[in-house]
Structures are given as structure tokens and as C-alpha cells.
């Protein structure tokens, strides 16, 4: 049962990140390109990243840097574990829609796979002040810090994330998130209500 709950928490975390990546504020694509993106998404749902990538090759050159196309191409590369290519696309997304926190989260998660946790954390640290009301940025920083063994910092970021409104899905994901296991091992499994108390008392060293 615990294992199933853990898997459910991890899935919910991925769902939150994918939803945010897909729901960027973007202008509409022409029908031909929109169909190519939809077809790529269909192949991806079937677990065929190669066919999904082929569908995106039908997109006209002038639309290949459209955020919708870039976001789908990133999903294709990530699904195939082509992390170097995914990193290039995530950088392009940051250039095209720099005011979207979702693209920076996408870029950081890609860097984590491609170059490591330190680089991923640096990216989010540098843009946190630009997005003061984004809980997922702070949640991801908590995860990165926990995995790097910096538990007091992880606790601080998690407290900041949970103080932002409408974070119930994140709280549910956090309890069984394997990235946060080092933190829960120290203060008690899924001990969300006492995070701030532990931080204030410097319980975590």
C-alpha cells in the first residue's frame, strides 16, 4: 500500500509539471501545424517517441519556434531520454517565453537529467525573485536541496512553497515524493504540518 501511495505521489508531481508545461499562454497555430502537434501527442501517449518526432517534422520552418511546437518537441525528447536535445529545446523555450515560470521549471528539470542537480538548482535560484507567487519553483528547489543533502534549505523552500495559495496538490505529492525522502527521514515521514516549526527551531542540521 505504501509503495502504491508513493508511486501515486510521484505521478501527481509529474502531472502537475506536465500540465503547466502544456498550459502555457500561447497564440494559436495554423491548422496544419496544430494537427501535427496533436498527432505527435497521440503517438507519445502510445509510447512511440520516434513516430511523435516524425509528426513534428511536418511543421513548417517558420512555426518550429512556436512555443506549442517547442513544448511538444521537449516532451518527445524527454520521453525518449534524449536529454541533450531536450536541453537545447528547453533553452529555446526560455528565450521565446521568458516570462513563463513553466518554461524555467522545464529547463531546470532538463538540466537535472542532462548536467545534474547543482546546475538545475542554480537556474531556479536565479529566477525565483521574478516569480514570487510560484509554488512549484520553490517546491522543486526543495527537492533539489534535499537530494543534495542540504536539508535545512530544503525545509525552508518547502515552507515557502506551501505558504502560497492553492498548494494542496503539491502537499499531497510531497508526502510520497522520493526526492524529499531525505527530509522526511530526518523530521518524520510526511510531517508537513511541522515543517516550519522544525525550521524555526533549527532542528535540521
KEKE-3310 file (N, C-alpha, C; in steps of 0.2 Angstrom, whole numbers, plus 5000, padded with zeros to 4 digits):
npx = (5004:5010:5019:5012:5005:5016:5020:5009:5010:5022:5018:5008:5016:5023:5012:5007:5018:5018:5006:5007:5017:5011:5000:5004:5003:4999:4999:4987:4991:4992:4981:4987:4999:4995:4988:4999:5005:4995:4995:5008:5007:4997:5005:5014:5007:5005:5017:5027:5040:5048:5039:5031:5041:5043:5031:5031:5041:5034:5030:5030:5045:5044:5036:5042:5048:5038:5030:5021:5024:5038:5036:5030:5039:5049:5043:5043:5057:5061:5053:5059:5071:5081:5091:5101:5096:5084:5088:5093:5081:5073:5080:5078:5064:5065:5070:5060:5048:5051:5044:5037:5034:5033:5042:5054:5055:5053:5066:5075:5072:5076:5089:5093:5093:5102:5114:5115:5110:5115:5117:5104:5097:5103:5098:5085:5086:5091:5080:5070:5065:5059:5047:5037:5026:5025:5023:5028:5041:5048:5045:5052:5065:5066:5066:5078:5087:5085:5090:5103:5107:5106:5097:5091:5090:5081:5070:5066:5063:5052:5043:5041:5035:5023:5016:5011:4996:4983:4990:4987:4988:5002:5006:5000:5008:5020:5022:5024:5035:5049:5061:5060:5063:5075:5073:5061:5065:5073:5065:5053:5041:5033:5029:5022:5014:5023:5034:5038:5040:5051:5060:5061:5066:5078:5080:5085:5100)
npy = (4994:5006:5008:5009:5021:5030:5029:5035:5048:5052:5051:5061:5073:5073:5075:5088:5096:5093:5097:5111:5114:5111:5120:5133:5151:5154:5159:5154:5140:5138:5127:5116:5114:5113:5101:5092:5093:5088:5075:5071:5071:5061:5049:5050:5047:5034:5029:5030:5038:5040:5040:5051:5061:5061:5066:5079:5084:5088:5101:5118:5127:5141:5140:5132:5137:5141:5142:5131:5121:5119:5115:5103:5096:5096:5087:5075:5073:5071:5060:5051:5050:5058:5069:5079:5085:5088:5098:5108:5112:5116:5127:5136:5138:5145:5157:5161:5162:5170:5175:5165:5155:5141:5137:5139:5130:5118:5119:5118:5105:5098:5101:5095:5081:5081:5088:5089:5090:5102:5112:5113:5118:5130:5137:5139:5146:5158:5164:5164:5176:5183:5177:5178:5172:5158:5142:5130:5132:5134:5122:5113:5118:5114:5100:5098:5103:5094:5082:5085:5085:5096:5099:5109:5120:5114:5112:5125:5130:5122:5126:5139:5136:5130:5140:5148:5151:5138:5126:5113:5101:5100:5098:5085:5078:5079:5072:5058:5060:5054:5062:5070:5062:5061:5072:5069:5058:5063:5072:5065:5055:5062:5074:5086:5097:5101:5107:5121:5123:5115:5121:5134:5130:5126:5112:5104:5099)
npz = (5000:5004:4995:4983:4986:4986:4973:4967:4972:4966:4953:4953:4955:4943:4934:4938:4934:4920:4916:4918:4909:4897:4897:4894:4890:4875:4857:4844:4833:4815:4806:4800:4807:4820:4819:4817:4829:4838:4833:4836:4850:4851:4847:4857:4868:4865:4868:4858:4854:4843:4831:4835:4835:4821:4816:4821:4812:4801:4803:4797:4794:4798:4809:4819:4830:4838:4853:4857:4848:4852:4865:4864:4857:4866:4876:4868:4866:4880:4884:4876:4882:4877:4882:4880:4868:4872:4882:4873:4867:4878:4882:4871:4873:4885:4880:4871:4878:4890:4901:4907:4920:4919:4909:4913:4924:4917:4910:4920:4926:4915:4914:4926:4923:4912:4916:4929:4947:4953:4943:4939:4951:4952:4941:4944:4956:4952:4945:4954:4961:4951:4950:4961:4966:4963:4967:4963:4958:4970:4977:4969:4971:4984:4983:4975:4984:4995:4989:4987:5000:5008:5020:5028:5020:5011:5018:5021:5008:5005:5015:5011:4998:5002:5008:4999:4990:4986:4986:4988:4980:4978:4991:4994:4985:4990:5001:4997:4989:4982:4980:4991:5002:5010:5018:5025:5031:5041:5049:5051:5043:5030:5037:5036:5042:5053:5047:5047:5060:5063:5056:5062:5074:5071:5070:5060:5054)
capx = (5000:5014:5023:5007:5004:5022:5020:5004:5013:5027:5014:5005:5021:5024:5006:5007:5023:5016:5000:5010:5021:5006:4995:5007:4999:5002:4994:4985:4994:4988:4978:4991:5004:4991:4987:5005:5006:4991:4997:5014:5004:4994:5010:5018:5003:5005:5024:5031:5043:5051:5034:5030:5046:5042:5025:5033:5045:5029:5029:5034:5050:5043:5032:5046:5050:5032:5030:5017:5028:5044:5034:5028:5046:5053:5040:5045:5064:5061:5050:5064:5078:5086:5092:5105:5092:5078:5091:5093:5074:5071:5084:5074:5058:5066:5071:5054:5043:5054:5040:5033:5038:5033:5047:5060:5054:5055:5073:5078:5071:5080:5096:5094:5094:5107:5120:5115:5106:5118:5115:5096:5096:5106:5094:5079:5088:5092:5074:5064:5063:5054:5040:5036:5019:5025:5024:5031:5048:5050:5045:5057:5071:5066:5068:5085:5091:5085:5094:5110:5109:5105:5090:5088:5087:5075:5064:5065:5060:5046:5039:5039:5030:5016:5013:5007:4989:4981:4996:4985:4991:5009:5007:4999:5013:5026:5022:5027:5040:5056:5066:5060:5064:5080:5070:5056:5069:5075:5060:5047:5038:5027:5027:5021:5012:5028:5040:5040:5042:5057:5065:5062:5070:5085:5081:5088:5107)
capy = (5000:5012:5009:5012:5028:5033:5030:5040:5054:5054:5053:5068:5078:5074:5078:5095:5099:5092:5102:5118:5114:5111:5126:5140:5156:5154:5160:5148:5138:5136:5120:5110:5113:5111:5094:5089:5093:5083:5069:5069:5069:5054:5044:5050:5043:5027:5027:5029:5044:5041:5042:5058:5066:5062:5071:5086:5086:5091:5108:5122:5130:5147:5139:5127:5140:5142:5139:5125:5116:5118:5112:5096:5093:5094:5081:5070:5071:5069:5054:5046:5051:5062:5074:5084:5088:5092:5104:5113:5114:5120:5134:5139:5140:5151:5163:5163:5164:5171:5177:5160:5151:5134:5135:5139:5124:5113:5120:5116:5098:5095:5101:5090:5075:5082:5090:5087:5094:5109:5116:5114:5122:5137:5140:5141:5151:5164:5167:5164:5183:5185:5173:5177:5168:5152:5137:5124:5133:5133:5115:5110:5119:5110:5093:5098:5104:5088:5077:5087:5084:5102:5098:5115:5124:5110:5113:5132:5131:5119:5130:5145:5134:5129:5146:5151:5148:5133:5121:5106:5095:5099:5095:5078:5075:5080:5066:5052:5061:5051:5067:5073:5056:5063:5077:5065:5053:5067:5075:5061:5054:5066:5078:5093:5102:5103:5109:5127:5123:5112:5126:5139:5128:5123:5105:5101:5102)
capz = (5000:5005:4988:4979:4988:4984:4966:4966:4974:4961:4947:4953:4954:4936:4931:4939:4929:4913:4915:4917:4903:4891:4898:4893:4887:4868:4852:4840:4827:4809:4807:4798:4812:4826:4818:4818:4836:4841:4831:4840:4856:4851:4847:4863:4873:4864:4869:4852:4853:4836:4827:4838:4832:4814:4815:4821:4806:4796:4805:4793:4797:4802:4816:4823:4836:4841:4860:4857:4845:4856:4871:4862:4855:4873:4879:4864:4868:4887:4884:4873:4886:4873:4886:4876:4863:4877:4885:4868:4866:4884:4882:4866:4876:4889:4875:4867:4883:4896:4907:4909:4925:4917:4904:4918:4928:4912:4909:4926:4926:4909:4917:4931:4919:4907:4919:4937:4952:4955:4938:4939:4956:4950:4936:4948:4961:4948:4943:4959:4963:4946:4951:4969:4968:4960:4972:4960:4958:4977:4978:4965:4974:4990:4980:4973:4990:4999:4986:4988:5007:5011:5022:5031:5014:5008:5023:5020:5002:5006:5019:5006:4993:5005:5010:4993:4989:4981:4985:4991:4976:4980:4998:4993:4981:4994:5006:4995:4984:4983:4981:4998:5007:5015:5023:5029:5036:5047:5053:5051:5036:5028:5043:5033:5047:5057:5044:5049:5067:5063:5053:5067:5080:5069:5071:5055:5054)
cpx = (5004:5017:5018:5006:5010:5022:5015:5006:5017:5023:5011:5009:5022:5018:5006:5012:5021:5011:5002:5013:5016:5001:4998:5002:5002:4996:4993:4990:4990:4986:4983:4996:5001:4989:4993:5007:5002:4992:5003:5011:5001:4999:5013:5014:5003:5013:5028:5034:5046:5045:5032:5034:5045:5036:5027:5038:5040:5028:5033:5039:5049:5039:5036:5048:5044:5032:5026:5021:5035:5042:5033:5035:5050:5050:5042:5052:5064:5058:5055:5071:5083:5088:5096:5100:5086:5081:5091:5086:5071:5074:5080:5068:5059:5067:5064:5049:5046:5050:5036:5037:5039:5039:5054:5060:5056:5063:5077:5078:5075:5087:5098:5096:5101:5114:5121:5111:5109:5116:5108:5094:5098:5101:5088:5080:5089:5085:5068:5061:5058:5047:5039:5030:5019:5027:5029:5039:5051:5050:5050:5064:5072:5068:5075:5089:5091:5090:5101:5112:5108:5098:5087:5086:5081:5069:5062:5061:5053:5041:5036:5034:5023:5013:5009:5001:4988:4987:4994:4988:4998:5010:5005:5005:5019:5027:5025:5032:5046:5061:5066:5061:5069:5077:5065:5059:5071:5070:5053:5043:5032:5025:5027:5019:5018:5034:5043:5043:5049:5062:5066:5067:5077:5086:5085:5095:5110)
cpy = (5006:5013:5012:5019:5033:5034:5035:5047:5057:5055:5059:5073:5079:5077:5085:5098:5098:5097:5109:5119:5115:5117:5132:5144:5157:5156:5154:5146:5137:5129:5115:5109:5111:5103:5090:5088:5088:5076:5066:5067:5063:5049:5044:5046:5036:5024:5026:5036:5046:5043:5050:5063:5067:5067:5078:5089:5089:5099:5112:5126:5137:5146:5134:5130:5143:5138:5132:5119:5114:5114:5104:5093:5091:5088:5075:5068:5069:5062:5048:5046:5054:5069:5080:5088:5092:5098:5110:5116:5118:5127:5138:5142:5146:5158:5166:5165:5165:5173:5171:5156:5143:5132:5135:5132:5118:5113:5117:5108:5095:5095:5096:5083:5075:5083:5089:5092:5101:5114:5118:5118:5129:5140:5143:5146:5158:5168:5167:5171:5185:5182:5172:5173:5161:5147:5132:5125:5132:5126:5111:5111:5115:5103:5093:5098:5097:5082:5079:5087:5090:5103:5104:5119:5120:5112:5120:5133:5128:5123:5136:5142:5133:5135:5150:5147:5142:5128:5114:5100:5094:5096:5087:5074:5074:5074:5060:5054:5059:5056:5070:5068:5058:5068:5073:5061:5057:5070:5071:5061:5058:5071:5085:5098:5105:5106:5116:5127:5120:5117:5131:5137:5125:5116:5101:5104:5098)
cpz = (5000:4998:4983:4980:4985:4977:4964:4967:4968:4954:4947:4952:4946:4932:4932:4934:4922:4911:4914:4911:4897:4891:4897:4889:4880:4863:4848:4835:4821:4810:4805:4804:4818:4825:4819:4825:4840:4839:4835:4847:4857:4851:4853:4868:4871:4865:4864:4851:4846:4831:4829:4835:4825:4812:4816:4816:4801:4797:4800:4797:4801:4808:4820:4830:4840:4848:4860:4854:4849:4862:4870:4860:4861:4876:4875:4866:4875:4887:4881:4877:4882:4877:4884:4872:4867:4880:4880:4867:4872:4885:4877:4869:4881:4886:4872:4872:4890:4903:4910:4914:4923:4913:4908:4922:4923:4910:4914:4927:4921:4911:4922:4928:4915:4911:4926:4941:4953:4950:4938:4945:4955:4946:4940:4953:4958:4946:4948:4961:4957:4946:4958:4971:4965:4965:4969:4960:4965:4979:4975:4968:4981:4988:4979:4979:4994:4996:4986:4996:5011:5014:5025:5025:5011:5012:5022:5014:5002:5010:5014:5001:4996:5007:5005:4992:4984:4980:4988:4987:4977:4987:4998:4990:4985:4999:5004:4989:4986:4984:4988:5003:5012:5020:5028:5034:5042:5051:5054:5045:5035:5033:5040:5038:5051:5054:5046:5056:5068:5061:5058:5072:5078:5070:5066:5054:5048)
residu = (UNK:UNK:UNK:UNK:UNK:UNK:UNK:UNK:UNK:UNK:UNK:UNK:UNK:UNK:UNK:UNK:UNK:UNK:UNK:UNK:UNK:UNK:UNK:UNK:UNK:UNK:UNK:UNK:UNK:UNK:UNK:UNK:UNK:UNK:UNK:UNK:UNK:UNK:UNK:UNK:UNK:UNK:UNK:UNK:UNK:UNK:UNK:UNK:UNK:UNK:UNK:UNK:UNK:UNK:UNK:UNK:UNK:UNK:UNK:UNK:UNK:UNK:UNK:UNK:UNK:UNK:UNK:UNK:UNK:UNK:UNK:UNK:UNK:UNK:UNK:UNK:UNK:UNK:UNK:UNK:UNK:UNK:UNK:UNK:UNK:UNK:UNK:UNK:UNK:UNK:UNK:UNK:UNK:UNK:UNK:UNK:UNK:UNK:UNK:UNK:UNK:UNK:UNK:UNK:UNK:UNK:UNK:UNK:UNK:UNK:UNK:UNK:UNK:UNK:UNK:UNK:UNK:UNK:UNK:UNK:UNK:UNK:UNK:UNK:UNK:UNK:UNK:UNK:UNK:UNK:UNK:UNK:UNK:UNK:UNK:UNK:UNK:UNK:UNK:UNK:UNK:UNK:UNK:UNK:UNK:UNK:UNK:UNK:UNK:UNK:UNK:UNK:UNK:UNK:UNK:UNK:UNK:UNK:UNK:UNK:UNK:UNK:UNK:UNK:UNK:UNK:UNK:UNK:UNK:UNK:UNK:UNK:UNK:UNK:UNK:UNK:UNK:UNK:UNK:UNK:UNK:UNK:UNK:UNK:UNK:UNK:UNK:UNK:UNK:UNK:UNK:UNK:UNK:UNK:UNK:UNK:UNK:UNK:UNK:UNK:UNK:UNK:UNK:UNK:UNK)
# end
